[in-house]
Amino acid sequence: MTAAAGSFTGPGALSDPWCRIRDMKSLYADEAPAGMSGRDDYEAALGRLRDASRAYYGEGDSPVDDATYDRLRLAVLAWERAHPAEVAPDSPTGLVGDGAAPAGDVAHTTRLLSLDNVFDPAGLVAWGVSLQRRLGHEPVGGFTVEPKMDGAAVAARYRAGRLERIVTRGDGTHGEDVSHVIGTIEGLPERLPVPLTFEVRGEVLFTRQQFETANEIRAAHGAQVFANPRNGTAGTLRAKDRPYRLAMTFWAYGAVELDGVSFAPAAATHAEVLAAVAEAGVQTTAGTPAGLHVVATLTEAQRKVDEIAALRPVLPFGIDGVVIKANDAAEQAAAGSGSRFPHWATAFKLPAVERQTVLKDVVWDVGRTGVLAPTAILEPVDIDGSTVTRATLHNPADIRRRDLHLGDTVTVHKAGDIIPRVQAAVTALRPSGAREVPLPTACPNCGGGINKDQERWRCAQGSACALPALIEYAAGRDMLDIDGLGKTYVRALIDSGDVADVADLFTLTEEQLTAASGSAKRGARLAGQIETAKSRPLNRVFCALGVLGTGRSMSRRIAAHFGTMDAIRAADAAALQEVDGIGGEKAPVIVEQVALLAPVIDKLAEAGVNMKEPREPRPVAEGPLAGRTVVVTGRMSGPLETLGRSEMNALIERAGGKAGSGVNSRTAYLVCAPSPSGKPSSKAVKAEELGVTVLTPEAFAELVADHLG
């Protein structure tokens, strides 16, 4: 049976072409020269590649990121193609793992290779031309398309249904025995339900949840947290003396016969081999949310690549590309393999969502509920097509768990529209004199005390400290919608003493607003906006209070359930738990918050602010969306062009439906405008897979026309 090529292409984040690891410096791919000027640059690049590869494979940690490694390797390969007579005899570019992976003493059943890369559609077409040339005809057996896992390749040997040995890829011919991890890898059971003998090949990795759990366990044991899931996996596979065990996950991408025992039909296609593996009880790439797709042409393969790329942000694990393989076993054999990778498969690399850069500073802000929120200030770095200079840090305890120092080279992760976050420091690159990220000793906003009872620190004054943020939030479009009341005017009103809480907005005179805005015209306009805001429905007024544990959707549900502010104020924790989405932990918090806000609520009522939720004239059960869950994504158009996300959710609920956040089997409709780029969003791809009806904003507007008012 033909072996399926590995989906892990080389050491991942391995090498920096222009600085030695011992110099403890970092470089980003967008800074690296595209080529080399001469033999000296070439020799230096080879040396640095070897150094970085040894660091990765020997210690399971990498001093640079994938994009930097790819940029270096392409530059070296370009130089070698241009100067074939001068290629160093010990160049690592033709070796699996760049010749740096510990080979171990376990011989592979057949060679376990890596994959060559392409980076764009033109590269995929060029690979197809090369495959056709090797076959002597156009491929007739079709192609498979599957996600390229970002982990570590292994071979796992089953005899009579029992998992006996796990071997790393090593140099492709020999690998290390890591059988001590048997029993810790999900998807790779110790015993199969059937007594089969075969060798399965695939990728071991940490899922996103397993990675977070692993770092929590390591921090609890005083160990350095992993910089990223890929390096953490490599280190965990080799570790034998840890006082704890970390769960990982396995996804098979192929299998070969073991001990001459037949496992699948002799002429089985790649897809059929994986189906046999899955039937035996081992998890395969076909079982991932991205799936395994069989297509007839490379044009179709490119479409599937785009679809899997769109799914990337919502996958439970990291991928750095998509693998395309010739599906037919005979065509695989005819195309053959080189010393490093098979000619019948390639990896379409996706833009990096993880990079390394320098942590310059950490700044602290106070949110509307009084929470102290840290933000990392970074050296600019390109991630997934955008320049990132700031990233999320969770809380003081998390900063200490991740052992972050100012001046550290840090791993920053970003996927899709997710806000970039700092994962960990690359301690091997820590500069001398680096100091721990300082934690605040006083509130950064008011200078007062800090409540440190929980991991998320708060100003001792609570929301009172965050009054500017709370007033801006309350005046926002989705709450009171006081157009024009921005940060500058809010600050002026607070500094003058005219506004001490949300209710004070409704007692402001036109003269006070004129003074704050510096214009009689603006003052009059703001006064009119505030007067209009008095008639907003209860759900918006309640949301404007900034009650902990509530937002727009929850405020709508609370207002719809109770109907009046008086009923909300009278509700105890048990009554609140009758509202969808409020559990035993959240209910007491909301009750306490509403009680504390009693003076503000009284002032709102006295100012004539509406305290009732309008009732729909038609019972919800009779609406066009009755009993249906609707998900909205992207910018609306047509009759819905002016509606924001919260207003769309309110429209869905008015029409009898329930607003969802993610597409799943319970979703009835996805409202989605066509993408200008022509590439479907991840939600649109998921909807197609699940058979969910996708509606344009215009079509959805027709469906709920009676509720648009």
C-alpha positions, 0 to 999 in steps of 0.5 A: 500500500502506498504511504501517505505523505506527512502534513508537517513540513519541516521544523515549522518555525525554525530559522533566522537567516541573518542572526545566530541563535546565540546572538539572542536576537529575533527577525521577522519574515517581512524584514528578511532580504528576498535573496542572497548576494553571494556565497558568503550569505549562502553559507551563513544562511545554511549555518543559521538554518542548521542551528535553528533546526537543532534548537527546535528538534533538540528542545522542542522550542523555536526561536523564530516563527513559520513565516521567517523560516519559510522566507529563509528556506525559499531564499536558500532554495532560490540561490541553489537553483541559480547556482547548482554547481555551488550547492553545499554537499551538506545542504539540509534543504534536500533532507527531511527535517533539514537533517536536524531531527533526531533519527532515533533507532527505530526503522520506519516500515516505509519512508515517512516523508514531509511535503513540498509547499506552494504558496498561491494558486499559481504554485498549485497549477505549477505542481499540477503541471509537474505531476502531469509530466511525471505521469505522462498524462493528466491525472485521472484518479482525482485529488484529495483535499484535507487540512494540514495539521500544525503538529508533529508527524508520527507512525503508530503501530497496531498489532492484533488491535493493540497499540504497541509503539509510536515513532516520530518521523525523525529523518524519514527512515528512522525515528524516536520511540515515544511510546511512553505517551500511549494513553494520553492521545485522543483519537489514537486508542490503546485498543481497537474494537477489531484485532487489526494489524497495521501502521497508521500515520498522522499528526499529533497536536494540542487542540486549542483547549488542550493547549490552554489546559496544558499551560495551566498544568505546567504553570501549576508545576512551576514550568515554563508555559509553551510558546505555541501548540506546535512546539509544545507538542514536540516537547511533550512527545519527547518528555519522559520524566514530567510529574504530570501528563498532558492530553494531546490529539491525533488525526491520521492522514494515511496508513501502511501495511505492517508485518505483511498483513493486508489492511485495505484493498491493494488498489485502495485510493487515499480516501478509501485508506482513510475510510478503513482507518476510521472504521478501525476506530482511529481518528482521521482528517476526514473526521475534522470539521474541515473534512477530506474532500475528493475532487476531479480537478485542481480547479476544484481543489483550489476552491476547497482550499479557499473553503478550508482557509475560511474555516480556519478561525473556527477550527478547534486546532491550528492548521498552517495549510491545506494538503492536496494529494493524488487520490489514485494509488497507481498514480501515486506510485507512478509519480514517485518520491524524492529524498524529502517529499513525494511528488504526488502531494503538496501543501498549500501554505496559508498566511501566518496567523502566528508570528513573533515580535517584541513586547515593548510595553503593557498599558492598562485601561479601566473598562465600563465595569471597573475591570483593569484591562492590560494591552500589549504594545508590540513592535509592528508585525504583519499577521494574516495580512494586517499590521499588528501593534497591540494584542490582548493580555488577559489579566495579571495572573495570566501575565505572571503564568506566561512569565512575560518580561518587557523586551521579550520576543513573544508569540502572537496569535491571530486568526480571522477577525479574532483580536491578536493575543500574546501566547508566551515569551520565547525565553531563549531570546530574552535580552539581558536586563529584561524585567517582569511586566510591572503590575499596577499598584493603583488604579490607572484611571483614578489612582485609587485602590485595586480590588484583587479578590479575583484574577481580573482585578477591578478598581475599588470604586467599581463602575464609578471609576469607569464612568467615562467608558460607561457613559460612552457605552450607554450613549452608543448606537445600540443602547440609547443612541445619542448621536454625537455624544462622543468621548470629548463631550462626555469627558467635559460633562464629567469634569464639569460635575454635570454627569455623575451617572447615566441618569444625569444625561437626562437632566442636562440643559441645553446650556450645559450641553453647549458648554461641553460641546463648545457650540450652541448648534451642537448643544441644541442637537444633543438636547434633541437627541437626549429627549428622543432617547427617553422613549427607547425601549426598556431593553436598551435602557437596561443595557445602558445601565452596564449591569455585569453579565449582561449585554445587548442580547441578554438585555433583550431577553430580560426585558422581554421576559419581565416587561417592566423595570419594576418587574426586573427590580422585584425579581430574585435569582430564581426568577432570573434563571427563568430567562434563557442564558442566565444560570445559577452563577450569573443570576445572583450577580445581576440581582445584586447589580440591579439593587446597587443601581436603584438610585440611578434607576429611580432618577431615570424614572423621574426624568421620564425615561421609558421603563416598559418593553413594547409588546408585539401585537402578534404572538411570537409563535406566529411570526415568520421565524417562529421556532427558528434560529437565525445567524447574521454575519457580515455587513447588511445591504438593501433595506437592512443597510442601516441595521447593526448587529444588535438591531438585526438580532432584535429584528429576528426576535420580533419576528419570532426567532432566536438570534444565534452566534454560530452556525450549527445543526440547529440553525435555520437561516444564515443571513449573509451578503455575498463577499466582494472577494468571492470567497465564502465566509467560514460561516457560509462554508459551514452552512453549506456543509450542514445544509443551512439555508443562506439568505441575502439581506434583501431576501431576509428583509422580504421574509420579515417585512411585517416586522421591519418597522 
